[in-house]
Amino acid sequence: MNASSKPKLSFGEYLPKIVVAPTFVATLIFIYGFMLWNAWLSFSSSRMLPKYDWVGLKQYERLFANDRWWVAAENLLIFGVLFIVTCLVIGLFLAIFLDQKVRAEGAIRTIYLYPMALSFIVTGTAWKWILNPELGIQRMFREMGWESFSFDWLVNSDMAIYTVVIAGVWQSSGFVMALCLAGLRGVDENIVKAARVDGASMPAIYRRIIIPGLGPVFFSALIVLTHIAIKSFDLIVALTGGGPGYATDVPATFMYTYAFTRGQIGVGSAASMMMLMAVVAIIVPYLYSELREKKQ
Amino acid sequence: MQALKIQNVEKSFGAIKVLKGINIEIEPGQFLILVGPSGCGKSTLLNMIAGLETVSKGDIVIGDRTVTHLDPKDRDIAMVFQSYALYPNMTVSQNISFGLDIAKMPKPEQKVVVDRVAKMLQIEPLLNRKPKALSGGQRQRVAMGRALARDPSIYLFDEPLSNLDAKLRVEMRSEIKELHQREKTTIVYVTHDQIEAMTLADVIAVMKDGEVQQFGTPQEIYDNPENQFIAGFMGSPSMNFVPCELSKSDDGYELLMESAGKVTRLLVNQDIPGLAQYVGRSVVLGVRPEQITQVSEDKPDSMVMPCAVEIVEPTGPDTMVTIRLNGVKTVCRVHPTAICSPGEPMFLQFDVTKAVFFDPETELRIR
């Protein structure tokens, strides 16, 4: 009995490891392996096809000498900052309004959260029609009689990046709302009562007690939104296609264009390494603080 | 002038009446405790005094002002919550001074108040900490400090000790009492713990089902409960209720008591006119554990009867002995030296001079 039950027990112990192993191997190869491969390519002279030679930082020099890269980087900065800040502000206010015990809260919450269920391709396409001067808002106002009305941001190379912000905010602020709402629900209602007895008005209670208490929520939202912003590719492809010209290029579309359509794999790899560095710069401090908190 | 007057106050949620006409008045400096089982409406009443719940009917008067429909901030009150409700993002001193800051008191004056309160509650070393870094007892002190800083005309306490462990609860209880005696503050205090009510209160309002069952000093309520609910709720271990037959005897009334198969006649040596109409009928005898003791010579008025011991529970100073009287489990408080083992018979002495009687149907006191 004892002899036969022993191996069974150890199989039970190994089972979780066996189940997880294929995913672990796949992650190792397809994420970290390819990251390393990409890093190698960024130090090679690859053009149409990968080459495995060593040219040092030459591809990075070419990248930094490229005007289009700097347009993409600047666009990412504009888009990232506006997208994140607007999402946080709108999401917070939606959550505060929803937390006032409104009727049909469940339905309203679903409506605001629904854009999350769409892919950025769908969002981008829908907003392309809405913002298209010939089809959408501009035409609607002109047909209503306001002949001089003009809203041509989508085709205006100075303003096009802001249409990306609008579409991105529309899609993601519901997500921030959900996070903030969960945070607000976690506030002990006695704290609000105590502050009311202390003489504080509701705006003062939100400003001085509740919103400062949502710090961790904002932090989580910030992390998620930041990496959405850095990775953003499909929204831009669907909404503006990087245009007019390359006015709304971001690093992701830049990388794709160079690596896969213009036969500049080396420059493309260097661009994606820059994006990886940006993500690492945000995620690593986050992981560090998370893990440290768990240890305590 | 009364410090607080609650006049015919009612509260309904839709068709459900949770408070049915409450009338309470207390003097300045009095410590009022609202006590009752959960769901009796005591916390609702406290929230209404605070202005956190609307009043459906009736009036609340604090000092000489009717505050029934005023905002909490205009009522000159401070409140301490069960969950402490400290502001988690502020330090202890910011917590204490928050109300003063809202009232636009200048910072140097705020500091003076914070220092005075911190000294009073001995929390000076904690002033720069966040609530997260405090123990339960410390948080409790800070919550009280926040109330003290505002120096209101009435303090409201909502089960402030319920989240503390037993030892700390006893310590904080006596500190609250000391604070009240020293500062002569007017306090309304909600608890479900009858020991807290007995030890702290100047006056107690025992509540049940949205009504005040009895209003009086702790001793009045302990000695002269209006009905069986109050008698059973106040006191620990609680009063024994023994149903028994009442008959007339030469000296007054007699109760038929059966224990361990033996029937004894227990003489009622009290003058209770109301008992006359219960002769030949059943009444409920209410007798506290400390009124059934071991036999001693210095109580000539007492009755002695043999009982079978079922359970023995030592508490240290006294031992609780459970016997069966007329088929009902009855707890007696016996000196540890006089104790015998479960299953053995024991002579116990009944002091019925302070016993009370209730109508078996209405559960009201027979007087």
Chai-1 contact restraints between the chains, C-beta under 6 A:
chainA,res_idxA,chainB,res_idxB,connection_type,confidence,min_distance_angstrom,max_distance_angstrom,comment,restraint_id
A,D188,B,S83,contact,1.0,0.0,6.0,A-B,restraint_1
A,N190,B,F81,contact,1.0,0.0,6.0,A-B,restraint_2
A,N190,B,S83,contact,1.0,0.0,6.0,A-B,restraint_3
A,N190,B,A85,contact,1.0,0.0,6.0,A-B,restraint_4
A,I191,B,A85,contact,1.0,0.0,6.0,A-B,restraint_5
A,K193,B,L52,contact,1.0,0.0,6.0,A-B,restraint_6
A,A194,B,A85,contact,1.0,0.0,6.0,A-B,restraint_7
A,R196,B,P72,contact,1.0,0.0,6.0,A-B,restraint_8
A,V197,B,A50,contact,1.0,0.0,6.0,A-B,restraint_9
A,V197,B,P72,contact,1.0,0.0,6.0,A-B,restraint_10
A,V197,B,M79,contact,1.0,0.0,6.0,A-B,restraint_11
A,D198,B,F98,contact,1.0,0.0,6.0,A-B,restraint_12
A,D198,B,G99,contact,1.0,0.0,6.0,A-B,restraint_13
A,D198,B,I102,contact,1.0,0.0,6.0,A-B,restraint_14
A,G199,B,K73,contact,1.0,0.0,6.0,A-B,restraint_15
A,G199,B,G99,contact,1.0,0.0,6.0,A-B,restraint_16
A,G199,B,I102,contact,1.0,0.0,6.0,A-B,restraint_17
A,G199,B,A103,contact,1.0,0.0,6.0,A-B,restraint_18
A,A200,B,I102,contact,1.0,0.0,6.0,A-B,restraint_19
A,I209,B,Y87,contact,1.0,0.0,6.0,A-B,restraint_20
A,P212,B,N89,contact,1.0,0.0,6.0,A-B,restraint_21
A,G213,B,P88,contact,1.0,0.0,6.0,A-B,restraint_22
A,G213,B,N89,contact,1.0,0.0,6.0,A-B,restraint_23
